[in-house]
């Protein structure tokens, strides 16, 4: 159980760093997590967010795809990938992703 707690703690730290704009550090934690703990939707999502923020759009899209493969209802991934698709001129994909997100969590 402590391994899972440590694992979640590392992703919490990665999220905190990403929120502070420290994308390289957040990405490093996510990469370590994936290497040591294995595939995780949350780790792929956070790493994708870090790549998205630094302009590595193709990497971000691939990471978002992996996150959704593991957890098809990961709301944050759906919304981030929709933003990425919109930014890259793929309005159709953005709408599909937004519609999926809308079925998961309706805005209050």
N, CA, C and O atoms as a Tinker XYZ file with bonds, in Angstrom:
   432  protein
     1  N      0.822000   -1.193000    0.000000    73     2
     2  CA     0.000000    0.000000    0.000000    64     1     3
     3  C      0.863000    1.253000    0.000000    63     2     4     5
     4  O      0.485000    2.259000   -0.600000    81     3
     5  N      2.004000    1.211000    0.655000    73     3     6
     6  CA     2.853000    2.403000    0.697000    64     5     7
     7  C      3.407000    2.745000   -0.679000    63     6     8     9
     8  O      3.628000    3.918000   -0.981000    81     7
     9  N      3.639000    1.723000   -1.527000    73     7    10
    10  CA     4.093000    1.990000   -2.888000    64     9    11
    11  C      3.058000    2.775000   -3.669000    63    10    12    13
    12  O      3.396000    3.697000   -4.411000    81    11
    13  N      1.784000    2.402000   -3.498000    73    11    14
    14  CA     0.710000    3.129000   -4.176000    64    13    15
    15  C      0.613000    4.557000   -3.648000    63    14    16    17
    16  O      0.395000    5.494000   -4.416000    81    15
    17  N      0.775000    4.719000   -2.347000    73    15    18
    18  CA     0.711000    6.053000   -1.744000    64    17    19
    19  C      1.862000    6.909000   -2.260000    63    18    20    21
    20  O      1.662000    8.078000   -2.590000    81    19
    21  N      3.063000    6.340000   -2.333000    73    19    22
    22  CA     4.224000    7.062000   -2.864000    64    21    23
    23  C      3.992000    7.415000   -4.325000    63    22    24    25
    24  O      4.301000    8.523000   -4.762000    81    23
    25  N      3.450000    6.470000   -5.071000    73    23    26
    26  CA     3.178000    6.683000   -6.478000    64    25    27
    27  C      2.209000    7.852000   -6.681000    63    26    28    29
    28  O      2.445000    8.726000   -7.515000    81    27
    29  N      1.118000    7.857000   -5.911000    73    27    30
    30  CA     0.156000    8.950000   -6.012000    64    29    31
    31  C      0.781000   10.262000   -5.570000    63    30    32    33
    32  O      0.491000   11.314000   -6.140000    81    31
    33  N      1.621000   10.207000   -4.574000    73    31    34
    34  CA     2.305000   11.405000   -4.100000    64    33    35
    35  C      3.185000   12.016000   -5.171000    63    34    36    37
    36  O      3.257000   13.238000   -5.301000    81    35
    37  N      3.856000   11.166000   -5.943000    73    35    38
    38  CA     4.721000   11.698000   -6.996000    64    37    39
    39  C      3.891000   12.391000   -8.075000    63    38    40    41
    40  O      4.303000   13.421000   -8.607000    81    39
    41  N      2.733000   11.835000   -8.398000    73    39    42
    42  CA     1.880000   12.472000   -9.404000    64    41    43
    43  C      1.249000   13.749000   -8.860000    63    42    44    45
    44  O      1.038000   14.703000   -9.610000    81    43
    45  N      0.947000   13.777000   -7.564000    73    43    46
    46  CA     0.466000   15.020000   -6.951000    64    45    47
    47  C      1.533000   16.101000   -7.069000    63    46    48    49
    48  O      1.225000   17.257000   -7.360000    81    47
    49  N      2.787000   15.722000   -6.842000    73    47    50
    50  CA     3.898000   16.676000   -6.953000    64    49    51
    51  C      4.043000   17.142000   -8.401000    63    50    52    53
    52  O      4.267000   18.326000   -8.651000    81    51
    53  N      3.917000   16.221000   -9.352000    73    51    54
    54  CA     4.010000   16.585000  -10.766000    64    53    55
    55  C      2.904000   17.574000  -11.134000    63    54    56    57
    56  O      3.147000   18.541000  -11.857000    81    55
    57  N      1.692000   17.330000  -10.636000    73    55    58
    58  CA     0.571000   18.243000  -10.915000    64    57    59
    59  C      0.859000   19.627000  -10.320000    63    58    60    61
    60  O      0.612000   20.648000  -10.961000    81    59
    61  N      1.376000   19.649000   -9.104000    73    59    62
    62  CA     1.717000   20.908000   -8.442000    64    61    63
    63  C      2.763000   21.682000   -9.250000    63    62    64    65
    64  O      2.622000   22.886000   -9.465000    81    63
    65  N      3.800000   20.990000   -9.690000    73    63    66
    66  CA     4.846000   21.635000  -10.487000    64    65    67
    67  C      4.291000   22.156000  -11.812000    63    66    68    69
    68  O      4.631000   23.259000  -12.240000    81    67
    69  N      3.443000   21.367000  -12.455000    73    67    70
    70  CA     2.844000   21.801000  -13.719000    64    69    71
    71  C      1.993000   23.048000  -13.503000    63    70    72    73
    72  O      2.031000   23.978000  -14.308000    81    71
    73  N      1.229000   23.063000  -12.417000    73    71    74
    74  CA     0.400000   24.238000  -12.107000    64    73    75
    75  C      1.244000   25.480000  -11.854000    63    74    76    77
    76  O      0.780000   26.603000  -12.050000    81    75
    77  N      2.489000   25.275000  -11.416000    73    75    78
    78  CA     3.409000   26.392000  -11.190000    64    77    79
    79  C      4.170000   26.761000  -12.461000    63    78    80    81
    80  O      4.975000   27.692000  -12.453000    81    79
    81  N      3.921000   26.038000  -13.551000    73    79    82
    82  CA     4.618000   26.304000  -14.804000    64    81    83
    83  C      5.979000   25.647000  -14.912000    63    82    84    85
    84  O      6.742000   25.956000  -15.827000    81    83
    85  N      6.291000   24.760000  -14.008000    73    83    86
    86  CA     7.586000   24.067000  -13.993000    64    85    87
    87  C      7.448000   22.739000  -14.744000    63    86    88    89
    88  O      7.522000   21.657000  -14.161000    81    87
    89  N      7.243000   22.865000  -16.062000    73    87    90
    90  CA     6.888000   21.728000  -16.902000    64    89    91
    91  C      7.994000   20.681000  -17.016000    63    90    92    93
    92  O      7.709000   19.483000  -17.023000    81    91
    93  N      9.231000   21.111000  -17.105000    73    91    94
    94  CA    10.325000   20.144000  -17.236000    64    93    95
    95  C     10.406000   19.251000  -16.002000    63    94    96    97
    96  O     10.609000   18.042000  -16.117000    81    95
    97  N     10.248000   19.843000  -14.835000    73    95    98
    98  CA    10.300000   19.066000  -13.598000    64    97    99
    99  C      9.095000   18.131000  -13.488000    63    98   100   101
   100  O      9.227000   16.980000  -13.070000    81    99
   101  N      7.931000   18.631000  -13.863000    73    99   102
   102  CA     6.725000   17.807000  -13.835000    64   101   103
   103  C      6.876000   16.621000  -14.790000    63   102   104   105
   104  O      6.529000   15.490000  -14.447000    81   103
   105  N      7.395000   16.888000  -15.985000    73   103   106
   106  CA     7.589000   15.833000  -16.978000    64   105   107
   107  C      8.565000   14.780000  -16.466000    63   106   108   109
   108  O      8.347000   13.585000  -16.665000    81   107
   109  N      9.621000   15.207000  -15.819000    73   107   110
   110  CA    10.616000   14.271000  -15.294000    64   109   111
   111  C      9.990000   13.325000  -14.265000    63   110   112   113
   112  O     10.255000   12.123000  -14.274000    81   111
   113  N      9.166000   13.876000  -13.387000    73   111   114
   114  CA     8.494000   13.040000  -12.384000    64   113   115
   115  C      7.570000   12.034000  -13.067000    63   114   116   117
   116  O      7.540000   10.862000  -12.692000    81   115
   117  N      6.818000   12.489000  -14.065000    73   115   118
   118  CA     5.910000   11.589000  -14.781000    64   117   119
   119  C      6.669000   10.489000  -15.508000    63   118   120   121
   120  O      6.258000    9.329000  -15.483000    81   119
   121  N      7.768000   10.845000  -16.153000    73   119   122
   122  CA     8.569000    9.837000  -16.857000    64   121   123
   123  C      9.120000    8.807000  -15.883000    63   122   124   125
   124  O      9.118000    7.611000  -16.176000    81   123
   125  N      9.591000    9.261000  -14.729000    73   123   126
   126  CA    10.091000    8.346000  -13.702000    64   125   127
   127  C      8.959000    7.449000  -13.214000    63   126   128   129
   128  O      9.136000    6.240000  -13.062000    81   127
   129  N      7.819000    8.037000  -12.976000    73   127   130
   130  CA     6.654000    7.266000  -12.521000    64   129   131
   131  C      6.315000    6.172000  -13.533000    63   130   132   133
   132  O      6.124000    5.016000  -13.155000    81   131
   133  N      6.241000    6.525000  -14.800000    73   131   134
   134  CA     5.901000    5.550000  -15.840000    64   133   135
   135  C      6.956000    4.447000  -15.938000    63   134   136   137
   136  O      6.624000    3.278000  -16.135000    81   135
   137  N      8.195000    4.816000  -15.802000    73   135   138
   138  CA     9.287000    3.846000  -15.878000    64   137   139
   139  C      9.254000    2.885000  -14.682000    63   138   140   141
   140  O      9.447000    1.680000  -14.844000    81   139
   141  N      9.012000    3.417000  -13.501000    73   139   142
   142  CA     9.094000    2.612000  -12.279000    64   141   143
   143  C      7.778000    1.946000  -11.893000    63   142   144   145
   144  O      7.780000    0.853000  -11.326000    81   143
   145  N      6.660000    2.591000  -12.194000    73   143   146
   146  CA     5.356000    2.083000  -11.757000    64   145   147
   147  C      4.529000    1.478000  -12.889000    63   146   148   149
   148  O      3.556000    0.768000  -12.635000    81   147
   149  N      4.908000    1.753000  -14.124000    73   147   150
   150  CA     4.147000    1.249000  -15.260000    64   149   151
   151  C      3.114000    2.256000  -15.735000    63   150   152   153
   152  O      3.028000    3.378000  -15.234000    81   151
   153  N      2.341000    1.828000  -16.706000    73   151   154
   154  CA     1.358000    2.692000  -17.359000    64   153   155
   155  C      0.321000    3.204000  -16.367000    63   154   156   157
   156  O     -0.148000    2.473000  -15.495000    81   155
   157  N     -0.021000    4.474000  -16.523000    73   155   158
   158  CA    -0.993000    5.134000  -15.659000    64   157   159
   159  C     -1.652000    6.249000  -16.458000    63   158   160   161
   160  O     -0.968000    7.083000  -17.051000    81   159
   161  N     -2.976000    6.261000  -16.475000    73   159   162
   162  CA    -3.690000    7.313000  -17.201000    64   161   163
   163  C     -3.310000    8.689000  -16.682000    63   162   164   165
   164  O     -3.093000    9.612000  -17.467000    81   163
   165  N     -3.230000    8.832000  -15.366000    73   163   166
   166  CA    -2.911000   10.133000  -14.774000    64   165   167
   167  C     -1.500000   10.579000  -15.150000    63   166   168   169
   168  O     -1.283000   11.755000  -15.441000    81   167
   169  N     -0.544000    9.658000  -15.148000    73   167   170
   170  CA     0.834000   10.007000  -15.518000    64   169   171
   171  C      0.913000   10.397000  -16.986000    63   170   172   173
   172  O      1.582000   11.372000  -17.330000    81   171
   173  N      0.238000    9.645000  -17.864000    73   171   174
   174  CA     0.230000    9.997000  -19.285000    64   173   175
   175  C     -0.435000   11.360000  -19.489000    63   174   176   177
   176  O      0.042000   12.174000  -20.280000    81   175
   177  N     -1.537000   11.603000  -18.774000    73   175   178
   178  CA    -2.225000   12.889000  -18.884000    64   177   179
   179  C     -1.311000   14.042000  -18.459000    63   178   180   181
   180  O     -1.176000   15.030000  -19.181000    81   179
   181  N     -0.692000   13.916000  -17.297000    73   179   182
   182  CA     0.168000   14.999000  -16.804000    64   181   183
   183  C      1.370000   15.218000  -17.715000    63   182   184   185
   184  O      1.749000   16.360000  -17.977000    81   183
   185  N      1.970000   14.138000  -18.196000    73   183   186
   186  CA     3.099000   14.273000  -19.114000    64   185   187
   187  C      2.635000   14.914000  -20.423000    63   186   188   189
   188  O      3.337000   15.747000  -20.996000    81   187
   189  N      1.453000   14.520000  -20.889000    73   187   190
   190  CA     0.891000   15.143000  -22.091000    64   189   191
   191  C      0.657000   16.635000  -21.904000    63   190   192   193
   192  O      0.904000   17.434000  -22.808000    81   191
   193  N      0.182000   16.995000  -20.727000    73   191   194
   194  CA    -0.048000   18.409000  -20.425000    64   193   195
   195  C      1.256000   19.189000  -20.439000    63   194   196   197
   196  O      1.312000   20.310000  -20.944000    81   195
   197  N      2.303000   18.595000  -19.883000    73   195   198
   198  CA     3.612000   19.254000  -19.890000    64   197   199
   199  C      4.117000   19.413000  -21.322000    63   198   200   201
   200  O      4.653000   20.463000  -21.679000    81   199
   201  N      3.948000   18.378000  -22.143000    73   199   202
   202  CA     4.392000   18.459000  -23.546000    64   201   203
   203  C      3.558000   19.485000  -24.312000    63   202   204   205
   204  O      4.090000   20.263000  -25.104000    81   203
   205  N      2.250000   19.479000  -24.067000    73   203   206
   206  CA     1.336000   20.426000  -24.716000    64   205   207
   207  C      1.762000   21.859000  -24.395000    63   206   208   209
   208  O      1.800000   22.712000  -25.281000    81   207
   209  N      2.078000   22.116000  -23.144000    73   207   210
   210  CA     2.448000   23.465000  -22.699000    64   209   211
   211  C      3.759000   23.939000  -23.314000    63   210   212   213
   212  O      3.985000   25.142000  -23.447000    81   211
   213  N      4.614000   23.005000  -23.685000    73   211   214
   214  CA     5.904000   23.378000  -24.259000    64   213   215
   215  C      5.903000   23.297000  -25.789000    63   214   216   217
   216  O      6.947000   23.441000  -26.425000    81   215
   217  N      4.717000   23.065000  -26.375000    73   215   218
   218  CA     4.604000   23.083000  -27.830000    64   217   219
   219  C      4.903000   21.773000  -28.523000    63   218   220   221
   220  O      4.935000   21.729000  -29.753000    81   219
   221  N      5.122000   20.702000  -27.777000    73   219   222
   222  CA     5.371000   19.387000  -28.383000    64   221   223
   223  C      4.016000   18.711000  -28.616000    63   222   224   225
   224  O      3.676000   17.720000  -27.971000    81   223
   225  N      3.258000   19.277000  -29.554000    73   223   226
   226  CA     1.875000   18.870000  -29.751000    64   225   227
   227  C      1.706000   17.415000  -30.170000    63   226   228   229
   228  O      0.799000   16.742000  -29.681000    81   227
   229  N      2.553000   16.916000  -31.059000    73   227   230
   230  CA     2.375000   15.526000  -31.498000    64   229   231
   231  C      2.633000   14.562000  -30.338000    63   230   232   233
   232  O      1.937000   13.556000  -30.201000    81   231
   233  N      3.624000   14.862000  -29.510000    73   231   234
   234  CA     3.873000   14.032000  -28.321000    64   233   235
   235  C      2.703000   14.123000  -27.364000    63   234   236   237
   236  O      2.275000   13.107000  -26.815000    81   235
   237  N      2.179000   15.317000  -27.154000    73   235   238
   238  CA     1.046000   15.505000  -26.247000    64   237   239
   239  C     -0.152000   14.695000  -26.720000    63   238   240   241
   240  O     -0.792000   14.016000  -25.917000    81   239
   241  N     -0.460000   14.754000  -27.995000    73   239   242
   242  CA    -1.588000   14.000000  -28.538000    64   241   243
   243  C     -1.435000   12.508000  -28.326000    63   242   244   245
   244  O     -2.399000   11.825000  -27.978000    81   243
   245  N     -0.249000   12.006000  -28.530000    73   243   246
   246  CA     0.011000   10.577000  -28.329000    64   245   247
   247  C     -0.137000   10.196000  -26.852000    63   246   248   249
   248  O     -0.669000    9.133000  -26.532000    81   247
   249  N      0.328000   11.054000  -25.970000    73   247   250
   250  CA     0.203000   10.788000  -24.534000    64   249   251
   251  C     -1.257000   10.846000  -24.087000    63   250   252   253
   252  O     -1.680000   10.040000  -23.259000    81   251
   253  N     -2.026000   11.786000  -24.623000    73   251   254
   254  CA    -3.453000   11.855000  -24.309000    64   253   255
   255  C     -4.166000   10.600000  -24.815000    63   254   256   257
   256  O     -5.041000   10.059000  -24.139000    81   255
   257  N     -3.785000   10.145000  -26.004000    73   255   258
   258  CA    -4.381000    8.922000  -26.551000    64   257   259
   259  C     -4.126000    7.746000  -25.620000    63   258   260   261
   260  O     -5.029000    6.952000  -25.356000    81   259
   261  N     -2.906000    7.633000  -25.125000    73   259   262
   262  CA    -2.567000    6.545000  -24.198000    64   261   263
   263  C     -3.357000    6.652000  -22.897000    63   262   264   265
   264  O     -3.827000    5.645000  -22.368000    81   263
   265  N     -3.501000    7.859000  -22.386000    73   263   266
   266  CA    -4.271000    8.055000  -21.154000    64   265   267
   267  C     -5.713000    7.592000  -21.352000    63   266   268   269
   268  O     -6.275000    6.919000  -20.489000    81   267
   269  N     -6.312000    7.953000  -22.490000    73   267   270
   270  CA    -7.702000    7.570000  -22.739000    64   269   271
   271  C     -7.844000    6.091000  -23.040000    63   270   272   273
   272  O     -8.902000    5.513000  -22.792000    81   271
   273  N     -6.817000    5.475000  -23.562000    73   271   274
   274  CA    -6.854000    4.030000  -23.754000    64   273   275
   275  C     -6.974000    3.338000  -22.401000    63   274   276   277
   276  O     -7.738000    2.385000  -22.247000    81   275
   277  N     -6.216000    3.825000  -21.427000    73   275   278
   278  CA    -6.239000    3.237000  -20.094000    64   277   279
   279  C     -7.484000    3.617000  -19.299000    63   278   280   281
   280  O     -7.998000    2.818000  -18.515000    81   279
   281  N     -7.960000    4.831000  -19.505000    73   279   282
   282  CA    -9.119000    5.327000  -18.759000    64   281   283
   283  C     -9.975000    6.187000  -19.698000    63   282   284   285
   284  O     -9.824000    7.408000  -19.737000    81   283
   285  N    -10.874000    5.543000  -20.452000    73   283   286
   286  CA   -11.651000    6.249000  -21.473000    64   285   287
   287  C    -12.495000    7.410000  -20.954000    63   286   288   289
   288  O    -12.910000    8.260000  -21.741000    81   287
   289  N    -12.753000    7.465000  -19.667000    73   287   290
   290  CA   -13.573000    8.539000  -19.107000    64   289   291
   291  C    -12.746000    9.552000  -18.319000    63   290   292   293
   292  O    -13.274000   10.227000  -17.435000    81   291
   293  N    -11.463000    9.664000  -18.631000    73   291   294
   294  CA   -10.596000   10.630000  -17.936000    64   293   295
   295  C    -10.936000   12.029000  -18.462000    63   294   296   297
   296  O    -10.450000   12.453000  -19.510000    81   295
   297  N    -11.776000   12.723000  -17.714000    73   295   298
   298  CA   -12.335000   14.012000  -18.138000    64   297   299
   299  C    -11.255000   15.029000  -18.509000    63   298   300   301
   300  O    -11.332000   15.652000  -19.568000    81   299
   301  N    -10.255000   15.200000  -17.650000    73   299   302
   302  CA    -9.217000   16.204000  -17.911000    64   301   303
   303  C     -8.474000   15.912000  -19.209000    63   302   304   305
   304  O     -8.133000   16.835000  -19.949000    81   303
   305  N     -8.222000   14.639000  -19.489000    73   303   306
   306  CA    -7.545000   14.284000  -20.740000    64   305   307
   307  C     -8.418000   14.651000  -21.930000    63   306   308   309
   308  O     -7.934000   15.228000  -22.904000    81   307
   309  N     -9.701000   14.319000  -21.856000    73   307   310
   310  CA   -10.606000   14.656000  -22.956000    64   309   311
   311  C    -10.593000   16.154000  -23.241000    63   310   312   313
   312  O    -10.526000   16.571000  -24.398000    81   311
   313  N    -10.655000   16.954000  -22.189000    73   311   314
   314  CA   -10.695000   18.406000  -22.375000    64   313   315
   315  C     -9.360000   18.955000  -22.892000    63   314   316   317
   316  O     -9.348000   19.826000  -23.762000    81   315
   317  N     -8.253000   18.461000  -22.371000    73   315   318
   318  CA    -6.947000   18.937000  -22.839000    64   317   319
   319  C     -6.713000   18.553000  -24.299000    63   318   320   321
   320  O     -6.195000   19.349000  -25.082000    81   319
   321  N     -7.099000   17.325000  -24.659000    73   319   322
   322  CA    -6.909000   16.886000  -26.041000    64   321   323
   323  C     -7.814000   17.699000  -26.957000    63   322   324   325
   324  O     -7.433000   18.011000  -28.085000    81   323
   325  N     -9.008000   18.043000  -26.486000    73   323   326
   326  CA    -9.902000   18.895000  -27.287000    64   325   327
   327  C     -9.260000   20.260000  -27.528000    63   326   328   329
   328  O     -9.318000   20.789000  -28.639000    81   327
   329  N     -8.655000   20.825000  -26.498000    73   327   330
   330  CA    -7.962000   22.116000  -26.665000    64   329   331
   331  C     -6.823000   22.002000  -27.667000    63   330   332   333
   332  O     -6.640000   22.871000  -28.519000    81   331
   333  N     -6.062000   20.925000  -27.556000    73   331   334
   334  CA    -4.950000   20.700000  -28.477000    64   333   335
   335  C     -5.462000   20.555000  -29.911000    63   334   336   337
   336  O     -4.901000   21.142000  -30.837000    81   335
   337  N     -6.522000   19.778000  -30.090000    73   335   338
   338  CA    -7.082000   19.579000  -31.428000    64   337   339
   339  C     -7.572000   20.900000  -32.010000    63   338   340   341
   340  O     -7.342000   21.195000  -33.183000    81   339
   341  N     -8.242000   21.682000  -31.191000    73   339   342
   342  CA    -8.742000   22.992000  -31.644000    64   341   343
   343  C     -7.583000   23.891000  -32.054000    63   342   344   345
   344  O     -7.633000   24.547000  -33.094000    81   343
   345  N     -6.543000   23.918000  -31.233000    73   343   346
   346  CA    -5.370000   24.750000  -31.532000    64   345   347
   347  C     -4.711000   24.333000  -32.841000    63   346   348   349
   348  O     -4.146000   25.162000  -33.555000    81   347
   349  N     -4.788000   23.047000  -33.147000    73   347   350
   350  CA    -4.165000   22.546000  -34.367000    64   349   351
   351  C     -5.128000   22.504000  -35.556000    63   350   352   353
   352  O     -4.830000   21.898000  -36.585000    81   351
   353  N     -6.284000   23.154000  -35.403000    73   351   354
   354  CA    -7.210000   23.270000  -36.513000    64   353   355
   355  C     -8.077000   22.051000  -36.774000    63   354   356   357
   356  O     -8.698000   21.957000  -37.833000    81   355
   357  N     -8.134000   21.121000  -35.838000    73   355   358
   358  CA    -8.945000   19.920000  -36.000000    64   357   359
   359  C    -10.228000   20.071000  -35.183000    63   358   360   361
   360  O    -10.402000   19.435000  -34.143000    81   359
   361  N    -11.112000   20.922000  -35.677000    73   359   362
   362  CA   -12.356000   21.209000  -34.979000    64   361   363
   363  C    -13.253000   19.997000  -34.806000    63   362   364   365
   364  O    -13.948000   19.874000  -33.797000    81   363
   365  N    -13.244000   19.095000  -35.790000    73   363   366
   366  CA   -14.084000   17.899000  -35.703000    64   365   367
   367  C    -13.657000   17.024000  -34.519000    63   366   368   369
   368  O    -14.495000   16.573000  -33.738000    81   367
   369  N    -12.364000   16.792000  -34.397000    73   367   370
   370  CA   -11.867000   15.987000  -33.272000    64   369   371
   371  C    -12.157000   16.703000  -31.949000    63   370   372   373
   372  O    -12.548000   16.066000  -30.971000    81   371
   373  N    -11.969000   18.006000  -31.923000    73   371   374
   374  CA   -12.223000   18.767000  -30.700000    64   373   375
   375  C    -13.671000   18.609000  -30.263000    63   374   376   377
   376  O    -13.939000   18.415000  -29.077000    81   375
   377  N    -14.609000   18.690000  -31.201000    73   375   378
   378  CA   -16.033000   18.548000  -30.867000    64   377   379
   379  C    -16.337000   17.145000  -30.336000    63   378   380   381
   380  O    -17.081000   16.992000  -29.367000    81   379
   381  N    -15.769000   16.140000  -30.962000    73   379   382
   382  CA   -15.994000   14.756000  -30.518000    64   381   383
   383  C    -15.492000   14.575000  -29.086000    63   382   384   385
   384  O    -16.177000   13.986000  -28.250000    81   383
   385  N    -14.302000   15.081000  -28.814000    73   383   386
   386  CA   -13.737000   14.953000  -27.471000    64   385   387
   387  C    -14.556000   15.732000  -26.447000    63   386   388   389
   388  O    -14.772000   15.257000  -25.332000    81   387
   389  N    -15.009000   16.919000  -26.819000    73   387   390
   390  CA   -15.839000   17.723000  -25.911000    64   389   391
   391  C    -17.175000   17.033000  -25.641000    63   390   392   393
   392  O    -17.670000   17.059000  -24.514000    81   391
   393  N    -17.759000   16.416000  -26.669000    73   391   394
   394  CA   -19.011000   15.694000  -26.486000    64   393   395
   395  C    -18.818000   14.505000  -25.542000    63   394   396   397
   396  O    -19.660000   14.248000  -24.681000    81   395
   397  N    -17.707000   13.784000  -25.706000    73   395   398
   398  CA   -17.411000   12.671000  -24.781000    64   397   399
   399  C    -17.284000   13.188000  -23.359000    63   398   400   401
   400  O    -17.827000   12.595000  -22.427000    81   399
   401  N    -16.572000   14.284000  -23.191000    73   399   402
   402  CA   -16.396000   14.865000  -21.853000    64   401   403
   403  C    -17.743000   15.286000  -21.284000    63   402   404   405
   404  O    -17.995000   15.102000  -20.093000    81   403
   405  N    -18.596000   15.840000  -22.103000    73   403   406
   406  CA   -19.918000   16.273000  -21.659000    64   405   407
   407  C    -20.776000   15.126000  -21.154000    63   406   408   409
   408  O    -21.607000   15.319000  -20.267000    81   407
   409  N    -20.586000   13.954000  -21.698000    73   407   410
   410  CA   -21.345000   12.785000  -21.246000    64   409   411
   411  C    -20.811000   12.278000  -19.908000    63   410   412   413
   412  O    -21.517000   11.573000  -19.186000    81   411
   413  N    -19.574000   12.631000  -19.576000    73   411   414
   414  CA   -18.962000   12.167000  -18.334000    64   413   415
   415  C    -19.305000   13.080000  -17.180000    63   414   416   417
   416  O    -19.728000   12.614000  -16.122000    81   415
   417  N    -19.132000   14.359000  -17.370000    73   415   418
   418  CA   -19.345000   15.322000  -16.294000    64   417   419
   419  C    -20.011000   16.555000  -16.877000    63   418   420   421
   420  O    -19.423000   17.286000  -17.674000    81   419
   421  N    -21.202000   16.760000  -16.477000    73   419   422
   422  CA   -21.931000   17.940000  -16.926000    64   421   423
   423  C    -21.483000   19.145000  -16.094000    63   422   424   425
   424  O    -21.357000   19.045000  -14.874000    81   423
   425  N    -21.243000   20.290000  -16.758000    73   423   426
   426  CA   -20.879000   21.493000  -15.989000    64   425   427
   427  C    -21.988000   21.874000  -15.019000    63   426   428   429
   428  O    -23.171000   21.716000  -15.321000    81   427
   429  N    -21.602000   22.370000  -13.866000    73   427   430
   430  CA   -22.587000   22.750000  -12.832000    64   429   431
   431  C    -23.274000   24.047000  -13.169000    63   430   432
   432  O    -24.127000   24.509000  -12.410000    81   431
